[in-house]
Amino acid sequence: MRFDEKTIVVTGGALGIGQAACLLLAERGGAVSIIDWDENAGNAACEQIKAAGGKAIFSKADVSDAASVDEAVARTVSEFGGINSLIVSAGIQRYGTAVSTTEEQWDEVLGVNLKGAWNAARSVIPHLMKAGGGSIVNVSSVQALASQQNVLAYTVSKHALLGLTRSIAMDFAKDGIRANAVCPGTVDTPMLQWAASLDPDPQSVYAACNQMHPLGRIAQPREIAEVALFLAHESASFVTGSIWTADGGLLTQIGGVPQTS
Ligand SMILES: NC(=O)c1ccc[n+]([C@@H]2O[C@H](COP(=O)([O-])OP(=O)(O)OC[C@H]3O[C@@H](n4cnc5c(N)ncnc54)[C@H](O)[C@@H]3O)[C@@H](O)[C@H]2O)c1
């Protein structure tokens, strides 16, 4: 899967799954526009790509702020001449129930995970149309299809992200724009490291996460990035409005052991 002559915007491209997607895209010939609010990590990812001979720019932006996303997208077009794909990986996790979640947490999580994805799509779609079509991949979660305890705002945002994905797929199919979502299980990224650090025994969190996936382990960021790249690429030219799990079998298992004798 080559991305020569293609420009891909990646929100949350500084770290984790987004960073893995940026590195793979650049290795495969794509020009990458990293949008992230982490300036140090964003610059480092950009320099890593350029040192390996790839094409990349980094723009600091908070995806929940439409104006800063518009600015980064405009810069992408002026540097690279257009946009062919968008991968939305910027996301945050906060913990709480319908009672304990604060209004600030709700606004923060929905602002980044959902409005951030809308802001990016709204800004990029006119450029995909100018290019005669393109693709959008939203990184959602298994928590778009099921839930856990104490993750209200996150699970709401990830469920809603599927609605955003399907709406874009319907509204812009006529323009040759495809929109799909990836739903990862647990992935070894700074987000997971942060979540594990909240536990007095972080290693026990990793052990539990490994054990809950039928494949017996969590994913590496590159394994999720590969799925996102496939959906972004023209190899997936008849795939739109779809929801792809990449979860090591997590959502497939019912649990329990059937009686065989
Ligand atoms: N790690 C997992 O286990 C896992 C599982 C399922 C889904 N996901 C989803 O995958 C996506 C990527 O997660 P990750 O694990 O790579 O997370 P991460 O924290 O490692 O990376 C997320 C990136 O998004 C950036 N970001 C966060 N808020 C931002 C904002 N407001 N504006 C701009 N940039 C912002 C961060 O700086 C970071 O570079 C997220 O949407 C997450 O919800 C992660």
The ligand as an SDF file (V2000), in Angstrom:
LIG
                    3D

 44 48  0  0  0  0  0  0  0  0999 V2000
   -4.7590    3.0250   23.7270 N   0  0  0  0  0  0  0  0  0  0  0  0
   -5.8620    2.3190   23.7160 C   0  0  0  0  0  0  0  0  0  0  0  0
   -5.9490    1.2790   24.4040 O   0  0  0  0  0  0  0  0  0  0  0  0
   -7.0330    2.7290   22.8600 C   0  0  0  0  0  0  0  0  0  0  0  0
   -8.0530    1.7900   22.6990 C   0  0  0  0  0  0  0  0  0  0  0  0
   -9.1430    2.1280   21.9080 C   0  0  0  0  0  0  0  0  0  0  0  0
   -9.2110    3.3720   21.3180 C   0  0  0  0  0  0  0  0  0  0  0  0
   -8.2110    4.2620   21.4990 N   0  0  0  0  0  0  0  0  0  0  0  0
   -8.3580    5.5540   20.8460 C   0  0  0  0  0  0  0  0  0  0  0  0
   -7.3160    5.7170   19.9230 O   0  0  0  0  0  0  0  0  0  0  0  0
   -7.0190    7.1090   19.7690 C   0  0  0  0  0  0  0  0  0  0  0  0
   -5.5280    7.2900   19.9930 C   0  0  0  0  0  0  0  0  0  0  0  0
   -5.2630    6.8630   21.3060 O   0  0  0  0  0  0  0  0  0  0  0  0
   -3.7890    6.5770   21.8460 P   0  0  0  0  0  0  0  0  0  0  0  0
   -3.8860    5.4110   22.7360 O   0  0  0  0  0  0  0  0  0  0  0  0
   -2.8400    6.6200   20.7380 O   0  0  0  0  0  0  0  0  0  0  0  0
   -3.6690    7.8700   22.7770 O   0  0  0  0  0  0  0  0  0  0  0  0
   -2.3750    8.7310   23.1600 P   0  0  0  0  0  0  0  0  0  0  0  0
   -2.7420    9.5130   24.3580 O   0  0  0  0  0  0  0  0  0  0  0  0
   -1.2100    7.8400   23.2250 O   0  0  0  0  0  0  0  0  0  0  0  0
   -2.2630    9.6960   21.8900 O   0  0  0  0  0  0  0  0  0  0  0  0
   -3.2890   10.6200   21.6340 C   0  0  0  0  0  0  0  0  0  0  0  0
   -2.7230   11.8080   20.9190 C   0  0  0  0  0  0  0  0  0  0  0  0
   -3.7730   12.7780   20.7930 O   0  0  0  0  0  0  0  0  0  0  0  0
   -3.2690   14.0420   21.1970 C   0  0  0  0  0  0  0  0  0  0  0  0
   -4.3650   14.8550   21.6950 N   0  0  0  0  0  0  0  0  0  0  0  0
   -5.1500   14.6080   22.7680 C   0  0  0  0  0  0  0  0  0  0  0  0
   -6.0290   15.6040   22.9180 N   0  0  0  0  0  0  0  0  0  0  0  0
   -5.7960   16.5030   21.9230 C   0  0  0  0  0  0  0  0  0  0  0  0
   -6.3840   17.7350   21.5600 C   0  0  0  0  0  0  0  0  0  0  0  0
   -7.3840   18.2910   22.2550 N   0  0  0  0  0  0  0  0  0  0  0  0
   -5.9090   18.3770   20.4600 N   0  0  0  0  0  0  0  0  0  0  0  0
   -4.8900   17.8610   19.7470 C   0  0  0  0  0  0  0  0  0  0  0  0
   -4.2880   16.6860   20.0660 N   0  0  0  0  0  0  0  0  0  0  0  0
   -4.7500   16.0220   21.1420 C   0  0  0  0  0  0  0  0  0  0  0  0
   -2.2250   13.7360   22.2680 C   0  0  0  0  0  0  0  0  0  0  0  0
   -1.3260   14.8020   22.4560 O   0  0  0  0  0  0  0  0  0  0  0  0
   -1.5760   12.4880   21.6670 C   0  0  0  0  0  0  0  0  0  0  0  0
   -0.5410   12.8180   20.7810 O   0  0  0  0  0  0  0  0  0  0  0  0
   -7.8670    7.8380   20.8020 C   0  0  0  0  0  0  0  0  0  0  0  0
   -8.9960    8.3790   20.1830 O   0  0  0  0  0  0  0  0  0  0  0  0
   -8.2620    6.7460   21.7740 C   0  0  0  0  0  0  0  0  0  0  0  0
   -9.4830    7.0240   22.3820 O   0  0  0  0  0  0  0  0  0  0  0  0
   -7.1130    3.9790   22.2520 C   0  0  0  0  0  0  0  0  0  0  0  0
  1  2  1  0
  2  3  2  0
  2  4  1  0
  4  5  1  0
  4 44  2  0
  5  6  2  0
  6  7  1  0
  7  8  2  0
  8  9  1  0
  8 44  1  0
  9 10  1  0
  9 42  1  0
 10 11  1  0
 11 12  1  0
 11 40  1  0
 12 13  1  0
 13 14  1  0
 14 15  2  0
 14 16  1  0
 14 17  1  0
 17 18  1  0
 18 19  2  0
 18 20  1  0
 18 21  1  0
 21 22  1  0
 22 23  1  0
 23 24  1  0
 23 38  1  0
 24 25  1  0
 25 26  1  0
 25 36  1  0
 26 27  1  0
 26 35  1  0
 27 28  2  0
 28 29  1  0
 29 30  1  0
 29 35  2  0
 30 31  1  0
 30 32  2  0
 32 33  1  0
 33 34  2  0
 34 35  1  0
 36 37  1  0
 36 38  1  0
 38 39  1  0
 40 41  1  0
 40 42  1  0
 42 43  1  0
M  CHG  2   8   1  16  -1
M  END
$$$$
